[in-house]
Amino acid sequence: MNFISYAFGLRMKIIGKILFLLCVIGANLLHAQSDKKPNAKRFLGFRSLSDTLVDEKSGLLVIPILYYTPDTRWAYGAAGIYYFKLPAKTEFEKETRVSNVQLFTDYTQNKQFDIWGQYNIFTRNENYLFKGEFRYRNFPDRFYGIGNATPKSNEEKYEYSLLSFKSLFLKKFRSSLFLGFDYHYEKEYGFEYTPQGILESGSIPGYNGGVQSAIGLVGIIDNRDNIINPYKGNLLELSSYFYRPGIGSTFNFTYLNALYQKYWQIKPKHVLAIQAKSRLGYGEVPLLDLSAVGNDDLLRGYPKNRFRDVNFIGGQAEYRFPLFWRLGMVTFAGAGDVFKQTSDLSFDRIKYSVGAGLRFYVNPLERLNIRLDYAYGREGGYFYFFVAEAF
């Protein structure tokens, strides 16, 4: 009983500290609005709860970042987001949804360094969609083996560097339907291992890095009312990536991906959201490209990469609702697992996740928030402190 009381008290202290940090972050938010109206109600980047202006065309948001996940522990850095809309030129065109360009950099308590950028740009009338990203990371990580039943006692540490970019070109064929192709390049290098561990033995493809080069075919149906935090709508994304030596890849493998998300607004600002995801691989899949269980989005409650194998299937549901002032709350539950063959899946091994979280609304009109989640899985619970919704 004393242990339970201690654990509960410790968690309350952590929550208190994080809520205090929310205020610190808010006090440092910088917001430069290029189309700002004289009556826009702002204070240091916070948008007033009563500000209902919807005709802003562009803006710049610079945010100091502080977050916590079980994979990184505390991390700090900065993010810059430039967003804009292209207005309709004629009555037959529609105004685009928000386009954005983001740059993010951070350094973690586990000595992990990451620089990540991405863009999501709609052309006029949403006739074309350009998406892409680039990333550099130097990342100490943990490896437990391959499969959905690896024990925690297998843990070994390793480190690698990674340089990657993606460039996705999509054309609209009818309302909300986009089809196109992608190119993905990734170089993995600088591997260091735990002496006499599984990775150092060289039995796992990609243990010492390599180059991954792929052409992807992508189809998206997206009619969400807001990309950052939808209240209603659907997202269906299907893609296939072909990594081939003929286009510079070290390994020869294929991935087929499917993602579906749906949102219902049951009553004002009360939202039920569901997500389902599958990732199926074929061929010689290298270490860093294996599917994994655990992250800050799907199957919260497991450290990222705790379980790895060729394939993944999983899903989750989340209920989001307001509390008071700028505070909201969510409850969520999910299940899924990695596997090599379908016979590897069983109810005895399936990974579940249940939890709840608080939301602090930075910009209620654009639905940008900061989240604090606590998720519990088969091996215990973890806190997540992050910006924006999990999905």
C-alpha positions in Angstrom: 0.0 0.0 0.0 2.9 2.4 0.8 4.3 1.7 -2.7 1.0 2.5 -4.3 0.7 5.8 -2.4 4.3 6.7 -3.3 3.8 6.0 -7.0 0.5 8.0 -7.0 2.2 10.9 -5.2 5.2 10.8 -7.6 2.9 10.9 -10.7 0.9 13.9 -9.2 4.2 15.8 -8.7 5.2 15.1 -12.3 1.8 16.3 -13.5 2.1 19.4 -11.4 5.6 20.2 -12.9 4.3 19.6 -16.4 1.4 21.9 -15.9 3.8 24.5 -14.7 5.9 24.0 -17.8 2.8 24.6 -19.9 2.7 28.1 -18.5 6.4 28.6 -19.2 6.0 27.5 -22.8 3.0 29.7 -23.2 4.9 32.7 -21.9 7.6 32.2 -24.6 5.3 31.6 -27.6 6.1 34.1 -30.4 3.5 34.6 -33.1 4.1 36.8 -36.1 0.9 37.2 -38.2 1.5 38.5 -41.7 -2.2 39.1 -42.3 -3.1 40.1 -38.7 -6.3 42.1 -38.3 -6.4 45.0 -35.8 -9.0 43.3 -33.7 -7.3 39.9 -33.5 -7.1 39.0 -29.8 -3.6 37.7 -29.1 -1.1 37.6 -26.3 2.4 36.1 -26.8 1.1 33.6 -29.3 -2.0 32.6 -27.4 -5.2 33.2 -29.3 -8.2 34.4 -27.3 -11.0 32.0 -26.7 -13.4 34.6 -28.1 -11.3 35.3 -31.2 -13.4 34.0 -34.1 -11.5 35.6 -37.1 -11.3 33.0 -39.9 -10.0 35.1 -42.8 -6.3 34.9 -41.9 -4.2 33.8 -44.9 -0.8 33.2 -43.4 1.2 33.2 -40.2 4.4 32.2 -38.6 4.6 30.4 -35.3 7.9 29.8 -33.4 7.6 27.6 -30.3 10.2 26.4 -27.8 9.7 22.7 -27.4 9.8 20.7 -24.2 8.4 17.1 -24.2 8.8 13.7 -22.5 8.4 10.2 -23.9 9.8 6.9 -22.5 12.2 6.7 -25.5 13.8 10.1 -25.0 13.0 11.1 -21.5 13.0 14.9 -21.3 13.8 16.7 -24.6 14.1 20.3 -25.5 14.4 22.2 -28.7 12.4 24.5 -31.0 9.9 24.3 -33.8 9.0 26.8 -36.5 5.8 26.6 -38.5 4.8 28.7 -41.4 1.2 28.3 -42.6 -0.8 29.8 -45.4 -4.0 29.5 -47.5 -4.4 30.2 -51.2 -7.8 32.0 -51.9 -10.1 31.1 -54.7 -9.7 33.2 -57.9 -13.2 32.5 -59.3 -16.5 31.4 -57.9 -15.9 27.9 -59.2 -12.8 27.4 -57.1 -12.6 26.7 -53.4 -10.2 28.1 -50.9 -7.6 25.6 -50.0 -7.1 24.1 -46.6 -4.1 25.3 -44.6 -0.7 24.5 -46.1 2.3 24.5 -43.8 6.1 24.2 -43.7 7.6 23.0 -40.4 11.1 22.8 -39.0 11.8 21.0 -35.7 15.0 20.3 -33.8 15.6 18.8 -30.4 18.1 17.2 -28.1 17.1 14.6 -25.5 18.1 13.5 -22.1 19.2 10.2 -23.8 21.7 12.2 -25.9 19.6 11.9 -29.1 19.8 14.7 -31.6 17.2 15.2 -34.3 16.6 17.8 -37.1 13.3 17.3 -39.0 11.5 19.3 -41.5 8.3 18.7 -43.5 6.0 20.5 -45.9 2.3 20.0 -46.9 1.3 22.4 -49.6 -2.0 22.7 -51.5 -1.9 24.5 -54.8 -4.8 26.8 -55.9 -8.2 25.1 -55.8 -6.3 22.1 -54.2 -5.5 20.8 -57.7 -2.2 19.4 -56.5 -0.8 18.4 -53.2 3.0 18.4 -52.5 4.2 16.6 -49.3 7.7 15.9 -48.2 10.2 15.7 -45.4 13.9 15.6 -44.6 15.6 14.3 -41.5 18.9 14.0 -39.8 19.3 12.1 -36.5 22.0 10.7 -34.3 20.1 8.3 -32.1 21.1 6.1 -29.3 18.4 3.4 -29.0 17.5 0.0 -27.5 17.1 -3.3 -29.2 15.3 -6.4 -27.7 15.3 -8.8 -30.7 12.8 -9.5 -33.4 9.3 -10.8 -32.7 6.3 -10.0 -30.6 7.4 -12.1 -27.5 10.9 -10.7 -26.9 11.7 -10.3 -23.2 12.9 -7.0 -21.7 16.0 -8.8 -20.4 17.2 -9.0 -24.0 17.8 -5.2 -24.0 21.0 -4.0 -25.7 22.0 -0.5 -26.6 23.1 0.7 -30.0 23.6 4.0 -31.8 23.3 5.1 -35.4 23.1 8.1 -37.7 20.4 8.6 -40.3 19.9 11.0 -43.2 16.6 10.8 -45.2 14.2 12.7 -47.4 10.8 12.1 -49.1 9.2 14.0 -51.9 5.6 13.2 -52.7 3.6 14.6 -55.6 -0.2 14.1 -55.7 -2.8 15.3 -58.2 -6.5 15.8 -57.4 -8.7 13.6 -59.6 -12.0 14.6 -57.9 -13.0 16.1 -54.6 -10.8 14.9 -51.8 -9.2 12.2 -53.9 -5.4 12.5 -54.6 -3.2 10.1 -56.5 0.5 10.3 -57.2 4.0 9.0 -56.5 6.7 9.4 -53.9 10.5 9.0 -53.8 12.2 8.0 -50.6 15.9 8.1 -49.9 17.5 7.1 -46.6 21.1 6.5 -45.6 21.8 4.7 -42.3 25.4 4.7 -41.0 27.7 5.0 -38.0 26.4 2.0 -36.1 27.8 1.2 -32.7 26.7 -1.8 -30.6 26.7 -3.4 -27.2 29.7 -5.8 -27.2 28.8 -9.4 -27.9 25.1 -8.5 -28.5 22.7 -9.8 -31.1 23.3 -6.9 -33.4 27.1 -7.1 -33.3 26.8 -10.8 -34.4 25.7 -9.6 -37.9 22.8 -12.0 -38.2 20.1 -9.2 -38.7 19.9 -7.5 -42.2 20.9 -3.8 -42.0 22.8 -4.2 -38.7 25.5 -2.0 -40.1 23.3 0.3 -42.1 23.0 0.9 -45.8 21.1 2.9 -48.3 17.3 2.6 -48.8 16.0 4.0 -52.1 12.3 3.5 -53.2 9.6 4.6 -55.5 6.2 4.8 -53.9 2.7 4.8 -55.3 0.2 6.7 -53.1 -3.5 7.3 -53.0 -5.3 9.5 -50.5 -8.9 10.4 -49.8 -9.0 13.2 -47.3 -12.1 15.2 -46.4 -11.2 16.1 -42.8 -12.3 19.6 -41.8 -9.0 20.3 -40.1 -5.7 18.5 -40.6 -4.2 19.3 -37.2 -7.2 18.3 -35.1 -10.3 17.2 -37.0 -13.8 17.3 -35.7 -15.3 15.4 -38.6 -14.3 13.7 -41.8 -12.2 10.8 -43.0 -8.7 10.0 -44.1 -7.8 6.9 -46.1 -4.2 6.6 -47.3 -2.9 3.6 -49.3 0.7 3.3 -50.4 3.3 0.9 -51.7 7.0 1.4 -51.6 9.4 -0.6 -53.8 13.1 -0.6 -52.5 15.2 -1.9 -55.3 19.0 -2.2 -56.0 18.3 -0.8 -59.5 17.5 2.6 -58.0 20.3 2.6 -55.5 18.9 0.5 -52.6 21.2 -1.8 -50.6 18.3 -4.1 -49.9 15.5 -5.5 -52.0 12.1 -5.3 -50.3 8.5 -3.9 -50.5 6.1 -2.4 -48.1 2.3 -2.1 -48.5 0.7 0.5 -46.1 -2.9 1.3 -45.2 -4.2 4.0 -42.9 -7.8 4.9 -42.1 -9.0 7.6 -39.7 -12.6 8.7 -39.0 -13.9 11.5 -36.8 -17.5 12.1 -35.5 -18.5 15.3 -33.7 -21.1 13.9 -31.3 -21.9 17.4 -30.0 -20.0 20.6 -30.1 -16.3 19.9 -29.4 -17.0 16.3 -28.3 -15.3 14.1 -30.8 -15.0 10.4 -31.3 -12.0 9.4 -33.4 -10.9 6.0 -34.6 -7.7 4.9 -36.4 -6.7 1.6 -38.1 -3.2 0.9 -39.5 -1.5 -1.9 -41.3 2.1 -2.3 -42.6 3.0 -5.4 -44.6 6.5 -6.2 -45.8 8.0 -8.5 -48.3 11.6 -9.4 -49.0 14.8 -8.7 -47.0 13.7 -5.9 -44.6 16.6 -4.2 -42.8 16.7 -3.4 -39.1 15.6 0.2 -39.1 12.8 -0.4 -41.6 11.1 -3.1 -39.6 7.6 -2.4 -38.3 7.4 -1.6 -34.6 5.0 -1.4 -31.6 5.1 1.7 -29.5 5.3 5.4 -30.0 3.6 8.7 -28.9 0.7 8.1 -31.3 -0.5 4.5 -31.9 -0.1 2.1 -29.0 1.0 4.6 -26.4 2.2 2.7 -23.4 5.2 1.0 -25.0 8.6 2.5 -25.7 9.1 2.9 -29.4 10.6 -0.2 -31.0 10.0 -2.3 -28.0 8.7 -5.0 -30.3 9.8 -5.3 -34.0 9.0 -7.6 -36.9 8.3 -7.4 -40.6 4.5 -6.7 -40.3 2.2 -4.6 -38.1 -1.6 -4.3 -37.7 -3.4 -2.3 -35.0 -6.0 0.4 -34.2 -7.3 2.7 -31.5 -10.2 4.8 -30.5 -10.2 8.1 -28.7 -12.9 10.3 -27.1 -12.0 14.0 -26.9 -14.0 16.6 -24.9 -13.6 20.1 -23.3 -13.4 20.7 -19.6 -13.2 24.4 -18.9 -11.3 27.4 -20.1 -8.4 26.1 -22.3 -8.4 22.6 -20.8 -9.7 19.5 -22.5 -9.5 15.8 -21.9 -9.3 12.5 -23.8 -9.7 8.9 -23.1 -8.3 6.2 -25.4 -7.8 2.5 -26.0 -6.0 0.5 -28.6 -4.6 -2.9 -29.6 -2.2 -4.3 -32.2 1.0 -6.3 -32.7 3.9 -7.0 -35.0 4.3 -10.4 -36.7 6.2 -12.2 -39.4 3.4 -14.6 -40.2 -0.3 -14.4 -39.2 0.3 -17.5 -37.1 2.4 -15.4 -34.8 -0.6 -13.4 -33.7 -2.5 -14.5 -30.6 -4.7 -13.0 -27.9 -2.1 -14.0 -25.3 0.5 -11.8 -27.0 -1.5 -8.9 -28.4 -0.4 -5.5 -27.2 -3.1 -3.4 -25.7 -3.1 0.3 -24.6 -5.5 2.2 -22.4 -5.1 5.7 -21.0 -6.3 9.3 -20.6 -4.8 12.7 -21.1 -5.2 16.5 -20.6 -5.2 19.0 -23.4 -4.2 22.7 -23.2 -5.5 24.8 -26.2 -2.9 27.2 -27.5 -4.9 28.3 -30.5 -8.6 27.1 -30.2 -9.7 28.4 -33.6 -6.9 26.5 -35.4 -7.2 23.6 -32.8 -3.6 23.5 -31.9 -3.0 22.1 -28.4 -0.4 20.7 -26.1 -1.1 17.2 -24.7 -0.2 15.3 -21.6 -1.1 11.6 -21.8 -0.7 8.6 -19.5 -0.9 5.2 -21.2 -0.8 1.8 -19.7 0.2 -1.4 -21.6 1.3 -5.0 -20.9 4.6 -3.9 -19.3 3.4 -0.9 -17.3 2.6 2.8 -17.9 4.3 5.8 -19.4 3.7 9.6 -19.6 3.8 11.5 -22.9 4.1 15.2 -23.1 3.8 16.5 -26.7 2.4 19.1 -29.1 -0.8 18.3 -31.2 -3.1 15.3 -31.1 -1.9 11.8 -31.5 -3.9 11.4 -34.8 
